[in-house]
Amino acid sequence: MKTIFKLLILFMLFASATIAQSGNNEGANKFGYGIKAGAIYGRTLISSDEFNYDVSSGLSYTAGAYCWMKVSRLLSIQPELSFSQLAFRINNINYTDSVGSNLGMLTTKMRLNYLQLPIILKVTIPKTGLSIMPGLQLGYLTSSKVKVDRYDAYNNNEAFKKIDLGLVFGLQYHFTNRIEIAARKTIGILNIAKNSPGTIALPLASYITVGYQL
């Protein structure tokens, strides 16, 4: 919870600083902000010294807010704050119950809920409506839910680490001055596997979002 507050404070401080900076500059649209929402198709790449994991991607959602500040005519810095869910399946895991009886090969569905803070460098391509958007993304895992086949879902906060860091690359197209659509790919660069020596887990996700500048 403290980490969530720190991310919120960081976002608000950056937004306040950019508003103050834009107020000191004459000219149009040095600063702006908006909201966005969309779909995520992703999974976690898992490799282990002991098991061969078969991981399938899943569809989920994201929603949040962003602000941007122009550094030059074609270059902007865009911090964002969003809630995103990463959904995926781990297929054919051999389970046993509490007394050691074999339950067979079962499928595990996982949903990881993140509060994400991407910092994006927005490079505008003149006269096209397109922008290239590379950057870094910090994520904080707020909760994770596991469901094994026919059994009830349960919370599991011991399988993955709280902090995630990833590389971002995307494209954005402006339909109007206010409406935009973006496609983005994120690749985790920190191992988020927890309490699992010899296991590496890296989130991998594709985003499609629609944004509206306020």
N, C-alpha and C positions, 0 to 999 in steps of 0.2 A: 504493500500500500504506500509506503514512503517513496518508493521508486516512481509510482504513478504520479504522486504529488510533485516530485522533482521534474518529471517530464512535462506536466501541465504548466508548472512555473516557468520552465525553460521556454516553452512555446509562447507563453504570454509575454515574457520579457523580450523575446525576439520580435514578436508582433508590435509591442509598444515601441521598441527601438526603431523599427522600420517606419512606423507611423510618425514618430518624432522627426526622423530623418527626411521623410517625404514632405513634412510640413515646412522644413527649412529650404526646400528646393522649389523654385518656380517652374511652371510647365505642367503639362498634363500627364496624369496617370503614372506617377513615380511609384505608387503603392496600390495594392489591391488585395482583396480577399474573397473567398467563396466557399461553397460546400460541394461535396461530391459523394457518389455512391456507385456501387457496381458489383461485379462478380469476380470470384477468384477460382482458378483451376490449379490445384497444386498438390504437393506431397512432400514427404521428408525422405531424402535419400539416406538409407541406413545400410552401413556395412559393419560386419562383425567378424572377429576371429573365430567365433564358435558357430554362428548360424548364417544361413543364406536367406536373407529376408526378401520376400516377394511383395513389393509395395505398389499399390495402385492409387492413382490420383483421384481426387474428389472435387466436387463443386461446392462453393460456399459464397460468402459475401463480405463486403467491406463498406464502411461509411465514415465520413469525417469532414474536416475543414482544412483550409490552407490559406496562406497569405503569400504574397510575393513582393519583392522590391527590385526595381530596375537598377542595374549597375551601369549599363550603357544602353544604347538603342536596341541592341540585339541580345543582350545578356541580362538575365534576372536570377535572383536567388529565391527559391520557393521552399520554405519549411511547411510541413504538414503534420496534422495530428489525426489519427484515425483508429477505429476499432476494426480488426480483421480476424476472420476465422479461417484456419487452415484445416481442411478435412481430407482424410486419406484412409486407406485400408491396408492392413498387413494380412496377407493371405496365407493360409495353410500353416498355422502354428500349432504344434502338438501340445495340448494342455493336459494337465493332471489336476485332480481335485485335492482337497485338503488331506485325504487319507491315502493319496497315491494312486487312485484309480485313473486309468487313461480315458480321457474324454474324446480323443480323436483329434483330427486336423480341423481347426476352427479358424474363422475369419474375425479379425479384430478391427473395429471401426474406431478411429480416433478423431477428436475435434480439439484443436489447440486455439484458444482465444487470446489474441494479442492486442495490446495497446502499442501502436507503432508511431514512430517519429522519423519520417524520411526528411532529409535535407537534400534538395534537388537543385542542380544547376541547369537553368532553362535557357537553351540556345535557340533563338528564333531564326528560321530560314526566311529571308525577305520575299514578300509577294507570293507566298505559298499557303499561308495559314498554318504551316507546320512548325513544330518545335521539337528539338532533340533534348532528352531529359535524363542525363546520367546523375548518379548521386550515391549516397549512403543511407541506410535505414537501420535505426535502432529499434528493437522490439522488446516489450516486457510481457511475459507470459502471465496473464491474469488467472487462467484456469485451464484445465484440460480434462476432457471427459472420454471414457473408454467404454465401448460396448462390444462384448464377445458373443457373436451369433445370437442365440435365443435367450441369452441371459440378460438381466437388468443392467442398465448403464450405471457407471459409478465414476466418481471423481478420482483422478490419479495425478497428484502434484509431485510425485517422486521420480517420474520417468524422464522429465526434461528440465533443463536449467531455466531459470527465470529470464536471463538476458540473451538476446539474439542480435547479431549484427550481420547485415547483408549488403551486397552491391546491387545497385538499381540501374536499369537502363530502359528507357521508354521513348515513345513518340506521342505527340499530342497534336490534335487538329482543332482549330477554332472555326466553328460553323458561323458564329456571329461574335460580336464583342463580348457577349455574356456566356454563350453555350459552347462547350468544348467536350471532346471525347479523347480518351487517352488509353493507350495500350502499354503495359509495363511488365518487365520481367525482373524478379528478384532472386538472388542466389545467396544463400547463407554462407558465411565465411568463418563462423564460430561453431564448434562442436556443441550441440545442445543436449547430447545424451548425458544423463545423470545416473550415478551409481551403477554404471555399466562399463567396467574396464574392458578395453579392446573393441568398444563399439563407437562408431562415428555416425552422427545424425546431422544432416544439413538440410534446412528447409529450402524448397524450390517452388516458386509460384509464378503464375501469369495472371495479370489483372486487366480487366476492361472496366473503365469507369466513365461516367458522364458527370461533368462538373458545371456549376452555375456560378458566375461571378456576381457578387452582391454589390 
